[in-house]
Amino acid sequence: MPSVRFIKNESNDKSFSVKPVIAGGISGVVIAILLLLGFAFLLLTLKISTDYIPVFAKSALILGAFFAGIISAKGRSTSGWLYGSLAGLLYFLILLVLGLVFKANTGFGLSKIVSLLFCIISGAIGGILGINMKSKAKKRKKH
């Protein structure tokens, strides 16, 4: 399936592709769900106080966006922050829609805006790190 390309990058004549952003956003949601399941297991088995549930939820939110950024930018040669930011934004939108579907949203207030900013920023940081991650095969070819 060909990638959708719509922004020309003049620095190295490569186009921006939406496919890695979508893959990153969806992967981030899957990672966040797995983290939440792991946190739930810890709560049940270690008898951790339920006071830590908001900390676990925010951690899963941030780590999911971070890994969305890494996945979206991995293998790219430039604009890791952009791929990561967009993957974080998509990740947040997917979670927002899932919240609407499962009637878990209580409106769009300050906490949602803060969560959106967390997702975009942690996605951008993940994208910056992800762009520097090369597969072992690519590293061997350079040597």
C-alpha positions in Angstrom: 0.0 0.0 0.0 1.6 3.3 -1.0 2.1 6.0 1.7 0.3 9.2 1.5 2.8 12.0 0.9 1.8 15.6 1.1 4.7 17.8 2.5 7.9 18.2 0.6 11.0 18.3 2.7 13.6 20.4 0.8 16.6 19.4 3.0 16.9 15.9 1.7 14.2 15.7 -0.9 12.1 13.2 1.1 8.4 13.5 1.6 6.4 13.4 4.8 4.5 10.2 5.2 1.4 9.8 7.3 1.7 6.0 7.7 4.3 6.0 10.5 2.3 8.6 12.4 -0.8 6.3 12.2 1.3 3.2 13.2 2.8 5.1 16.1 -0.5 6.4 17.4 -2.2 3.0 17.3 0.9 1.3 18.8 0.9 3.9 21.6 -2.7 3.0 22.5 -1.8 -0.7 22.6 1.2 0.0 24.8 -0.8 2.2 27.1 -3.5 -0.6 27.5 -0.7 -3.1 28.2 0.8 -0.8 30.8 -2.6 -0.3 32.5 -3.1 -4.0 32.6 0.3 -4.4 34.2 -0.5 -1.7 36.7 -3.8 -3.3 37.5 -2.0 -6.6 38.1 0.5 -4.8 40.5 -2.4 -3.2 42.4 -4.1 -6.6 42.9 -1.0 -8.7 43.7 1.0 -6.3 45.8 -2.0 -4.7 47.6 -0.9 -1.2 46.6 -3.2 1.5 47.7 -5.8 2.8 45.2 -4.4 6.3 45.9 -1.8 5.4 43.2 -4.3 4.8 40.4 -4.1 8.4 39.1 -0.3 8.2 39.0 -0.5 4.9 37.1 -3.0 6.3 34.7 -1.0 9.4 34.0 2.2 7.3 33.6 0.5 5.0 31.1 -0.7 8.1 29.2 2.7 9.7 29.0 4.6 6.4 28.2 2.1 5.5 25.5 2.6 8.8 23.8 6.4 8.5 24.3 6.5 5.1 22.6 4.1 6.4 19.9 6.7 9.0 19.1 9.5 6.5 19.0 7.7 4.2 16.7 6.5 6.9 14.4 10.0 8.4 14.0 12.1 5.2 13.9 13.7 4.8 10.5 13.1 8.4 9.5 16.0 10.6 8.6 14.6 14.0 9.7 11.8 15.7 11.6 11.6 13.2 14.5 10.0 15.8 16.7 7.2 16.4 14.0 6.5 12.7 13.6 6.5 12.2 17.4 4.3 15.2 18.0 1.7 14.2 15.4 1.8 10.6 16.7 1.2 11.9 20.3 -1.7 14.1 19.0 -3.2 11.1 17.1 -2.7 8.9 20.2 -4.6 11.5 22.3 -7.4 11.7 19.8 -7.8 7.9 19.7 -8.0 7.9 23.5 -10.5 10.7 23.4 -12.7 8.9 20.9 -12.5 5.6 22.9 -13.5 7.6 26.0 -16.5 8.9 24.2 -17.5 5.5 22.9 -17.2 4.0 26.4 -18.8 7.1 28.0 -15.7 7.7 30.2 -15.2 11.4 29.3 -16.5 14.0 31.6 -16.1 16.9 29.2 -13.2 18.8 27.7 -11.7 20.9 30.5 -8.3 21.9 31.7 -7.3 18.3 32.6 -7.9 17.2 29.0 -5.9 20.2 27.7 -3.0 19.3 30.0 -3.3 15.6 28.9 -3.2 16.8 25.3 0.0 18.8 26.0 1.6 15.8 27.8 0.9 13.6 24.8 2.3 16.0 22.3 5.4 16.8 24.3 6.2 13.2 25.3 5.5 12.1 21.7 7.9 14.8 20.4 10.6 13.6 22.9 10.0 10.0 21.8 10.3 11.1 18.1 13.6 12.9 18.8 14.9 9.7 20.4 13.3 7.4 17.8 14.9 9.2 14.8 18.3 8.3 16.2 17.4 4.6 16.6 18.7 2.6 13.6 18.2 -1.1 13.0 21.3 -3.3 13.5 21.4 -4.1 9.8 21.6 -0.4 8.9 24.4 0.2 11.4 26.4 -2.7 10.0 26.1 -1.4 6.4 27.7 1.9 7.4 30.8 0.2 8.8 
